[in-house]
């Protein structure tokens, strides 16, 4: 049964992440500092007050940590200095046509398994993970000066590692989602989706359950990991410097899933 309410709060106090940083330690330090703020917040929200036992813990069991891809990539050293990149002829020609940085274009081409669209100054690519997105996920925003940040090599592995470290430190079962901002075909605007996850299923499957008029649902499988990623972005923002959000009160399946499960197989994709 779905909860009547959930709580999503942005974890403040995360410093600029550097290659090799221990994200578990950084997150737990910020959690410790946020204790008093969380108590104040809890008193202002509708619903029952946290119990003293809950106050004594840093997180509630089954809390979902939504973590921005950018700090995962930075901690893992997925940073490319553009001065080290020698652009190919293809990158130079396309960059000159659309007034782009040929070095960044070259990095995008290297990160792409295939190019889906390369037109009007827009480069849509399929990454080696199977994600289809702008610039193969290569991003200069919130990157060190003169550098770009790549997607994690294996977002699911990154999520699992962080989940295990957080559970050991916090002493509570949790879920971890690594999120990033993607565009959507046929829809304006961007939204956050789940690249990798651990500790939860990416889906809520309603097939076989009855709707309000007694009909059995046949095709309703919700991408709950994407929904949580999008909801968490509302408190994380793009300019707030809050790369981690905590979601409390979500009734999710603990059947272990992967972010890659959300990628529709090519033979099932009617829009390719």
Secondary structure, DSSP 4 states (H G I P E B T S, - for coil): ---S--EEEE--------TT--HHHHHHHHHHHTHHHHHHHHHHSSSPPPPHHHHTSSS-TTEEEEEEHHHHHHHTT-EEEGGG----HHHHHHHHHHT--HHHHHHHHHHEEEEEEEETTEEEEEETTS-EEEGGG-B-TT--TTEEEPPPS-HHHHHHHHHHHHHHHH-S-EEEEEEEEEEETTEEEEEEEEEEEESS-S-EE-TT-B-TTSPBPSS-EE-HHHHHHHHHHHHH-SSS---EEEEES-----S---GGGGSPPGGG-TT-
